[in-house]
Amino acid sequence: MELAKSLLYFLAAGLCEIGGGYLVWLWLREGKSIWLAVMGAMALCLYGVIPTLQPAGAPFGRVYAAYGGIFIVLSIIWGRYVDKVVPDKIDMIGATVCLTGVLIIMYWPRG
């Protein structure tokens, strides 16, 4: 159950970071409403809070190192469904390596 909660926190943080950044991107790069930037800033602030919900024994550096792998995979998924950029074989291999790193860094038993 702790593993599932931890992964959900990573997913929520990733969606807030990527989604918030995307909204700011739309405002700055595509001339959309400033209200998108405001919503993006709020999502980015929430992204800063969500990782603190990870298990108490997980130190900051480890949480953010593992989150980096989640961010990469979510960015590829975002690109696929929002930007319509189909990931190639190399993207998929890289994403698999990243997820393997997440599992090792965050969840491998330590003695």
C-alpha positions in Angstrom: 0.0 0.0 0.0 2.9 2.4 0.8 4.4 1.7 -2.6 1.1 2.6 -4.4 0.7 5.8 -2.3 4.3 6.8 -3.1 3.8 6.2 -6.8 0.6 8.2 -6.8 2.4 11.1 -5.1 5.0 10.9 -7.9 2.3 10.9 -10.5 0.5 13.8 -9.0 3.7 15.8 -8.7 4.5 15.1 -12.3 1.2 16.1 -13.6 1.4 19.4 -11.6 4.9 20.2 -12.8 4.4 19.3 -16.4 0.8 20.6 -16.6 1.8 23.8 -14.8 4.8 24.3 -17.0 2.7 23.7 -20.1 0.2 26.4 -19.1 3.0 28.9 -18.6 4.4 27.8 -22.0 1.0 28.4 -23.6 0.9 31.9 -22.2 4.5 32.9 -23.0 5.1 31.0 -26.2 1.7 30.9 -27.8 0.1 34.2 -26.6 -2.7 32.6 -24.6 -4.4 34.2 -21.7 -2.5 35.2 -18.6 -5.0 33.2 -16.6 -3.3 30.1 -17.9 -0.1 31.3 -16.4 -1.8 32.0 -13.1 -3.2 28.5 -13.1 0.2 27.1 -14.1 1.9 28.9 -11.3 -0.7 27.5 -8.8 0.0 24.0 -10.2 3.7 24.5 -9.9 3.4 25.6 -6.3 1.3 22.4 -5.6 4.1 20.4 -7.3 6.5 21.8 -4.7 4.3 20.5 -1.9 3.4 17.0 -3.1 6.8 15.4 -2.8 6.8 16.2 0.9 4.1 13.6 1.3 6.5 10.8 0.4 7.3 8.4 3.2 8.9 10.0 6.3 12.1 8.1 6.0 12.8 9.1 2.4 15.3 12.0 2.3 14.9 15.0 -0.1 17.7 14.0 -2.5 16.5 10.5 -2.9 12.9 11.5 -3.5 13.9 14.1 -6.1 16.3 11.7 -7.8 13.6 9.1 -8.1 11.1 11.7 -9.2 13.4 12.7 -12.1 12.8 9.3 -13.6 9.0 9.7 -13.2 9.2 13.1 -14.7 11.0 11.8 -17.8 8.4 9.0 -18.4 5.5 11.4 -17.8 7.0 13.9 -20.2 7.2 11.2 -22.9 3.5 10.4 -22.3 2.5 14.1 -22.3 4.4 14.5 -25.6 2.5 11.6 -27.0 -1.0 12.6 -26.1 -0.8 16.4 -25.9 1.9 17.3 -28.5 1.2 14.3 -30.7 4.8 13.2 -30.8 5.0 9.4 -30.9 7.8 8.0 -28.8 10.3 5.9 -30.7 12.1 2.7 -29.6 14.9 4.8 -28.1 12.4 6.8 -26.1 10.9 3.6 -24.8 14.2 2.1 -23.9 15.2 5.3 -22.1 11.9 5.4 -20.2 12.4 1.8 -19.1 15.9 2.6 -17.8 14.5 5.6 -15.9 11.7 3.6 -14.3 14.2 0.9 -13.3 16.3 3.6 -11.7 13.2 4.9 -9.8 12.5 1.4 -8.4 16.1 1.0 -7.3 16.7 4.4 -5.8 13.4 4.7 -4.0 12.2 1.2 -3.2 15.2 -1.2 -3.1 15.5 -2.6 0.5 18.3 -1.0 2.4 20.2 -2.8 5.1 
